[in-house]
Amino acid sequence: MNPNIKFAERTAVAATIDPVSQGAGTVTTGWVPMGNFNSVCALLGVGVMSAGSTVDAKLQQATDSSGTGAKDITGKAITQLLAAGGNNR
């Protein structure tokens, strides 16, 4: 890997979850093949949150595109975002 290459020059968007007003439940990108990538950068953008709402996020791995053998990747989860904490900006 060349350290002189800018982040934006070596980055590809593999999956997104478009902004949406979401009630209680789970939203996922689905399974994304990562075999051709050396590293991953996950960005989480959270807009205005209603009172009492929370956001959790984590990365998981599986053995195929249907999610077989899915498991959490150790250390790849965020600290829960709380609307009351004002940490959603």
PESUL-V932947 format. One record per pair of residues at least 4 apart in sequence whose C-alpha atoms are under 6 Angstrom apart, sorted by sequence separation. I is the first residue (numbers start at 0). GAP is how many residues later the second one is. If there is no record, write none. Layout:
((I,GAP) (I,GAP))
This chain:
((63,4) (61,5) (62,5) (61,6) (62,6) (61,7) (61,8) (60,9) (60,10) (59,11) (16,12) (59,12) (59,13) (58,14) (58,17) (57,18) (57,19) (56,20) (56,21) (55,24) (54,25) (54,26) (53,27) (53,28) (52,30) (50,32) (30,34) (48,34) (45,42))
